[in-house]
Amino acid sequence: MLQQNNKRVLALMPHPDDVEIQCAGTLIRLKEIGYEIHVVVMTAGDKGSAVLSRQEISTIRREEGRLGAASIGAASYRCLEFQDLEITFDVPSRRKISDVLRDINPGLIFTTPPSDYMFDHEVTSMLVRDACFNAAVQNYETGGNPNPIDGVPYLYYSDAVGGHDIFGQDSRLTCTVDISAQIEQKAAALACHESQRSWLQKQHGMDNYIESMKEWSAKRGQEIGTSYAEAFCQHLGHPHPQDDLLVTLLGAQSKHR
């Protein structure tokens, strides 16, 4: 029950626009009921352009990320300056993510799923899961913040891109959150990432990234009888909390576990 009283929420995602695509609607809803939202991204998106240099696109995307986080009312935004396509599960990275958790001390965390279309997403998921345990261990030394978090937080994985894992199996989901009233604010936050319009068209074949987001949100909404929704899978390994906080707080529709 300790973490139910902790109203700090951390969305820790690989790239500057992942939060807006995957969980911004739910973050907005949590903000509306008094939760404090923090956004952290692993990279500055330095590979996210076919025409600009890494330095040029990183500068642009850092600012886009800051604007996107501000537009959903985030209390803080941070870029950890990993490099695109080079996020690795190693000891320095594990310590760095644990430091982030110790600095924010969240009771609820969102990150990318363990099985997704690219390793940046999968390795970030591993690092966040790892830090949820390690950051609470008093004797775990990171070289940074020495103060352990209050306890192991609630952890939710976002929808995989395309709604399926690398073998084409449907994403494992435990709950779906209605974001119909928040969809336009979510779209406005995603629109802050203007540099990605041409990149996503070239690399991912997405003609309009905002409309693609809305179409996917509408699909998830249709599954629970609403206009738009975001879906998640709760991490239920020991010693994470076992009750579904999103069901309790937001009336999310629970799925069979």
N, C-alpha and C positions, 0 to 999 in steps of 0.2 A: 504493500500500500504506500510505501514511502515515495515512490516515483510518481504516483497519482497526484501528489501535492506539489510536484516540481513543474512549473509552468514554462520552462525554457525548452524550446524546440529547435533542433538542429537539422537542417537539410544539407547533407554533405555529398555532393555529386561530382563526377569527373570534370565536366566541361561547363562553360559559362551559361549555356542555354538549357542544360538538362533539368534544372529545378523548374523552370517555367513550363517545360514540356510535360514533365512527369508528375509534379506534385504541388504546383503553385495554387491550384484551386483549394486543395485541402489546407495548405498553409494559411491562405486568406481566411478560411472558415475558423481555423484555430485562433488566428489573430483577432477575429471578431468576438470571440468569447473570452478574450483576455490573456491569451498566451503570447509569450515573447518569442519572436521568430529570429533565428540566426541562419545565414546562408554562407556556406563555405564551398568553394570549388577547388579541385585539385590543380587544374591547369589554367593558363590564360588563353587557351585556344590557339596556340602558336602555329598549328598546322591547318587551321581552318580557312585557308584561302588558296586559290590557284593563281592569283595574280600579285598579291602583296607579299613582302618579306615576312619572316617570322616575327621580327621586331615590330613591324608596322601593324600586322593584324593583332598581335598581342596587346598593343597599346589601345587599339580600338575596342577589342573584346573585353578588356578589363573594365573600361568605362561602360560598355553595354551591360556587363554583369552587375556593376554597381547600380546602374539605373533600373535594371530589372528588379533587383532586390528591393530598392527603395520604393518602387511602384507597388509592391505588395506589403509595404510597411515593415520590412525587416529591421530589427534593431542593430544588426551589424552585417557586414559583407566582407569576406576575406578570400583572397586567392593565394594558394599555397605554393605556386610557382613550380609545380612539376611540369614536365614537358609532355605534350600530346604524344601518344603512342609509346611512351617510355615509362609509364607508371609501373613500378615493380613492387613485389611483396618481399621486402628485405628489412633488416633490423632498423636502419635509419628511418625508413618510411613508416614502420610500425611505431617507432617512438614519436615521430612527428604528428601522426594522427592522434595518438594518445594525448599528446600535449594540447591539441585542439579541443579534445573532449574535456580535459582538465580546465582549460581556460573558460569554457562556456558552461560546463557542468549541466548538460541537458538531461531532462527526464524522458524525452521522446526524440527519436532520431529516424530520419528517412535517408535511404541511400539506394543505389542501383541493385538489381537482382544478381544472385550468384551465377546465373546462366543468362548471358545476353549476347548481342551480336559482335561485340568487340572486347578485347582484353582490358582496355582502360576501364570499362564498366565493371567487368568481373573482378579485376584486381582491387579497384576502389571498394567494391562490396566486401571483399575479404579483409581489407585493411580496417574498414569501419567495424565490421563484426569483431575483429581481433581487438580493436581498441576499446570496445564496449566492456570487455572483460579486463583487459590489462590496465586501463586508466583507473580502475577501482582498486587496484592492488597497491597497498601502501609502499611496499618495498620495490616496486617497479620503477627504476630510475630511467628517465628519458633525457636528462641533461637540460630539461626545461622546467615546466611547472611541477613542483614536488607534491602538490596537494591532490590526493585522489578524489575522484568524483564521488557523489553521495551514495551511489549504488548502481548496479547494472541497469541500464535504461531500457525502455520499450524500444524495439527496433523493427522498422517496417521496410520491406523492399518494394520499390516501385514496379510498375508493369515493365516487362521487357519490351524493347522496341519491336513493334509488329505483333506483340501479344503472344510470342512463342519463344521457346528456347532454341539452342543451336541445332536441335534435331527435329524442329518443327512441331514439337509438342506444346500444347497450350500452356501458358504461364500458370503456375500454381498460385492461386489467389485465396485469401482468407476473408477479405472484406472489400466493399465498394462504397465510395463516398459520393453522395450527390453534390455536384458543384454547379448546378444549373444557374443559381443566382450569382455565381462568381465567374462564369465563363468569360464575360467581356473584360473583366479586370485581369484574368489570366491571359487572355489574348493580348491585352495592352502591354502586359509585362513581357510577353514573348516578342512583341513588336519592337521592343527596345534593342533586340539583337538583329538589327537591320543588316549587318555585314554577312549574316548567314543565309540570306535569301538566295543569292546566286550560288553560294557554295553548296547548299543542300540540293539545289536543282542539279548541279553538276555531279556531285558525289553520290547522292542518294536518290536522284530522280524525283524529287518532290517539287512540284510546280509552284506550290504556295504553302510554305511551312505553317502558317497560321491556320489555313483551311484544313490542312492535313491533321493538325492537332485537334481542331474542332470535330472533324470526322471521326477520329479515334475516340474522343471523349463522348461523342454522341453514341457510338457503338457500345461503350461501357455503360452509358446512361440507359440505353434501350434494354440492356440486360436486367436492370433493376426497376424499370418503369419510370425513369426520369429523362430529362432532356440531355443532360451531360453528367459525366461521372469520372472519377479516377479510381483505379483499383490497386490494391496492395496485398502483399503477403507478409504476415507477421512472423518474425523469428521466434520460435518457441523452444529453442534449446536451453538447457539448464545453464545459468541460473536466471535467465531473463523472465520478466513477468509473464504470466500465462493468460491473464484476462485481456480481452480485446479493448484497448483504450479508445480506439476510434469508434467502436460501437457505442461505448459509454458516453463519450463526449459529443459525437456528431451524428449519432443514430445511423452509422454506417450499416449497410446490409451485410450481415455475416454470411460467409459461404462455408460449405462443409469442409472440415479439415481432414 
